[in-house]
Every structure is written in C-alpha cells, then in structure tokens.
Amino acid sequence: MLGNRLNQRIAETIKEQIAHERVQSNTDTAEWRARCEVAQVAMYSDAERTTFIHHITEKRGVDAARELQSQAATLRTSAIFFLARKPS
C-alpha cells in the first residue's frame, strides 16, 4: 500500500513538472515528444516500467531502451528528492 501511494505521489509530481515545462517549451518538436515519453515511463509502476522497457528493447533496440530507462530513472529520482524536501 505504501509503495502504491509513493508511486502516485511521484507520478503527480512528474505531471506537475511536465505541465510547467509545457508552458515554456515548443511542444511541436521531437525533443518534446521524447521528454513526454520519458515522463510517461517514469510515472509507471516498477512492473509497468519493466514491461514497457522490454517492448522498447524489442522495437527500438537495447541502446534506446537503456537511454529511456536511464532518463526515466533520473526523472523519478528528481521527483523523490522534490517530495522529500516538500513540507507535508
């Protein structure tokens, strides 16, 4: 239960970050689409991320999957640090 609540809080933090970035970004670019994909993957649960990354490995190759996984992990870590600093 605690893990689910933490995942929900992480996902909400990421959604807020992407909404903030959307206002300041050109959303018609490939970079923006890639950023949104990373954010989406970062919001998935551990099991969902594993499954998605497996599909990316099959469709785009190992390097693309590793890069997506790394960027999603970085975004999740940033969200966790943000939540740790945020007053309850």
Secondary structure as a PSIPRED ss2 file (coil, helix, strand):
# PSIPRED VFORMAT (PSIPRED V4.0)

   1 M C   1.000  0.000  0.000
   2 L H   0.000  1.000  0.000
   3 G H   0.000  1.000  0.000
   4 N H   0.000  1.000  0.000
   5 R H   0.000  1.000  0.000
   6 L H   0.000  1.000  0.000
   7 N H   0.000  1.000  0.000
   8 Q H   0.000  1.000  0.000
   9 R H   0.000  1.000  0.000
  10 I H   0.000  1.000  0.000
  11 A H   0.000  1.000  0.000
  12 E H   0.000  1.000  0.000
  13 T H   0.000  1.000  0.000
  14 I H   0.000  1.000  0.000
  15 K H   0.000  1.000  0.000
  16 E H   0.000  1.000  0.000
  17 Q H   0.000  1.000  0.000
  18 I H   0.000  1.000  0.000
  19 A H   0.000  1.000  0.000
  20 H H   0.000  1.000  0.000
  21 E H   0.000  1.000  0.000
  22 R H   0.000  1.000  0.000
  23 V H   0.000  1.000  0.000
  24 Q H   0.000  1.000  0.000
  25 S C   1.000  0.000  0.000
  26 N C   1.000  0.000  0.000
  27 T C   1.000  0.000  0.000
  28 D C   1.000  0.000  0.000
  29 T C   1.000  0.000  0.000
  30 A H   0.000  1.000  0.000
  31 E H   0.000  1.000  0.000
  32 W H   0.000  1.000  0.000
  33 R H   0.000  1.000  0.000
  34 A H   0.000  1.000  0.000
  35 R H   0.000  1.000  0.000
  36 C H   0.000  1.000  0.000
  37 E H   0.000  1.000  0.000
  38 V H   0.000  1.000  0.000
  39 A H   0.000  1.000  0.000
  40 Q H   0.000  1.000  0.000
  41 V H   0.000  1.000  0.000
  42 A H   0.000  1.000  0.000
  43 M H   0.000  1.000  0.000
  44 Y C   1.000  0.000  0.000
  45 S C   1.000  0.000  0.000
  46 D H   0.000  1.000  0.000
  47 A H   0.000  1.000  0.000
  48 E H   0.000  1.000  0.000
  49 R H   0.000  1.000  0.000
  50 T H   0.000  1.000  0.000
  51 T H   0.000  1.000  0.000
  52 F H   0.000  1.000  0.000
  53 I H   0.000  1.000  0.000
  54 H H   0.000  1.000  0.000
  55 H H   0.000  1.000  0.000
  56 I H   0.000  1.000  0.000
  57 T H   0.000  1.000  0.000
  58 E H   0.000  1.000  0.000
  59 K H   0.000  1.000  0.000
  60 R H   0.000  1.000  0.000
  61 G C   1.000  0.000  0.000
  62 V H   0.000  1.000  0.000
  63 D H   0.000  1.000  0.000
  64 A H   0.000  1.000  0.000
  65 A H   0.000  1.000  0.000
  66 R H   0.000  1.000  0.000
  67 E H   0.000  1.000  0.000
  68 L H   0.000  1.000  0.000
  69 Q H   0.000  1.000  0.000
  70 S H   0.000  1.000  0.000
  71 Q H   0.000  1.000  0.000
  72 A H   0.000  1.000  0.000
  73 A H   0.000  1.000  0.000
  74 T H   0.000  1.000  0.000
  75 L H   0.000  1.000  0.000
  76 R H   0.000  1.000  0.000
  77 T H   0.000  1.000  0.000
  78 S H   0.000  1.000  0.000
  79 A H   0.000  1.000  0.000
  80 I H   0.000  1.000  0.000
  81 F H   0.000  1.000  0.000
  82 F H   0.000  1.000  0.000
  83 L H   0.000  1.000  0.000
  84 A H   0.000  1.000  0.000
  85 R H   0.000  1.000  0.000
  86 K C   1.000  0.000  0.000
  87 P C   1.000  0.000  0.000
  88 S C   1.000  0.000  0.000
